[in-house]
């Protein structure tokens, strides 16, 4: 295999930058007014994150901050924002993790409302939300009482485009090229209009996502002697079709009605081939091949209505109803053969069907008692229903015809919520503002599996306090204290057994009596608006988390391995510092950077030793520069993202995860006021995802744990995964 070392990466990087600069300096000369560019979202001048006027700590990024890099999804956009990391496969950005914490600690909202998820862990896969639908992204570090308390790490609110986003139409065509020569396309349209009583917007997109990956796994004796090598070739090919429409009616001088509909359909093929060699005294012997062909179909719908009216001069009433549904099917066909030239034989078939739907109702009243005092109170209700069915089949090895059902599992979950909140904002002299709130969340949950039916009920009171002091027009300090929760995911609640998790022979069984994790969090931050349009932010945070949900070993699995479950295993602490800077270096050059330093502490339930929270990176940073050449109607720039190492501990292994950095560049050429051509490239450094395993063994769970505590390693393992570079050519038009 060709060596991928720092020298190779630097050479490739220098070639890419040389090509970028050469292309910029040979572009045609054509003058254009920058104000007109901003009106039609063809941005030539530096673009920064939006300034926020909220009392609570939040960051807002408009679509123009991301657009020059032509992201394909909301996940591609989020990787450039402060404190967001991913622990997914390299080249994919699906479940964002605020402050480096696992996906279950981050709440994802669309237009301020909860959405369903095909995954059992409540994580919303943002890589299936096309970037073309997004108007802006809000990073909410600490919630107010009128927001759901879910999200110990924080909340990401994805705002979709509406009729007020722009006037007129736009269209986009894109072509993507990958290292293996494969080509994929994308296209989108959008149009907005208005009259005296109505504004409306309709948009749609089609995009093809393609991720070819190579993973090399190597297993060693404790002394470092190689004993097994495995090559995994994995290709993931997805097609996304989306449609977004909304209408806003002005019913009278004081009332409006907003109607919205969103639809996303994803079809995805995953083809994975594993080749295993046994190694003895340096000699490689083929041990067989396995192949998985996976077909995934997923459709999601969101329908919403919001009615707003003014009651008198100082009272506003808002009522909304929202229905969302996601349906996903995943079919897997497994093959195996003994030689590389042999005939593939059918091994097994599996299918997973998931339906997740939720009805939301909210009503609130906001009343101004005076110019300095504002009250808001309201109620939120929801009913979430989830059904998940999994089956494994034995098949004829020659024909693939199903002979019998080896395993069939199903569970239904119904979660009913009724929340009430009160929120008050008070303004004092010297530009001091105070927000006091309390949110009461009552949850009833029913988990019904093939073996057990469990009802639970819980009520939590979550207060919040936010304080801001504006020293002058450019300097603001904020402090926040809020109680948040992390609700257990449905896989953790379902009493069904997952076989071969986390390793072959092991099993996991859910615990329907899990309690919510509860966090008391503190934030303190400072924000300065720079005189030359830039912005600087600094924030420190601390979270005290109780009843942390962790894996626990509870016995022997049916296949002889360890039977795991979940429990509220203990308490932990999370803290960190967040820094972001957006600053023009000149009239035509912009610089952005953000850095998040993270740490945490919890006592491991297996070893009794202190460690960080599972999957939490120790740092995350982004930086980039954009440069505009007005005389040539040309812009260029780069962005670099990197996250630190994370650790995961099980009873039988320690796993250290690390990622290389991701470099992206763009070159933009504008034609008049209506057209822009962009060349973008991502993963230019051929980033790798590397996992290192220390595996422990024994004849019983107690013996495995004893070996783990004493550091008696049975096997060392490394996994090195890489994906393709992507070159994209995009043409945008405005009319």
Secondary structure as UniProt FT lines:
FT   HELIX           6..25
FT   HELIX           34..39
FT   TURN            40..41
FT   STRAND          58..62
FT   HELIX           63..67
FT   TURN            68..69
FT   HELIX           74..78
FT   TURN            79..80
FT   TURN            82..83
FT   STRAND          84..85
FT   TURN            90..91
FT   STRAND          97..98
FT   TURN            99..100
FT   HELIX           103..105
FT   STRAND          106..110
FT   TURN            111..112
FT   STRAND          113..114
FT   TURN            120..121
FT   HELIX           126..128
FT   HELIX           131..133
FT   STRAND          134..140
FT   TURN            145..146
FT   STRAND          154..160
FT   TURN            163..165
FT   STRAND          168..178
FT   TURN            179..180
FT   STRAND          183..194
FT   STRAND          198..220
FT   TURN            222..223
FT   STRAND          226..250
FT   STRAND          255..280
FT   TURN            281..282
FT   STRAND          283..311
FT   TURN            312..314
FT   STRAND          315..337
FT   TURN            340..341
FT   STRAND          345..368
FT   STRAND          373..395
FT   TURN            397..399
FT   STRAND          402..428
FT   TURN            429..431
FT   STRAND          432..449
FT   STRAND          453..470
FT   STRAND          475..486
FT   HELIX           490..493
FT   STRAND          497..499
FT   TURN            504..505
FT   STRAND          507..509
FT   TURN            512..513
FT   STRAND          517..529
FT   TURN            531..532
FT   STRAND          535..556
FT   TURN            558..559
FT   STRAND          562..584
FT   STRAND          589..603
FT   TURN            605..607
FT   STRAND          610..611
FT   TURN            614..615
FT   STRAND          619..629
FT   HELIX           630..632
FT   STRAND          634..643
FT   STRAND          646..650
FT   TURN            651..652
FT   STRAND          653..659
FT   STRAND          662..671
FT   TURN            672..674
FT   STRAND          675..682
FT   TURN            684..685
FT   STRAND          688..695
FT   HELIX           701..710
FT   STRAND          715..723
FT   STRAND          726..734
//
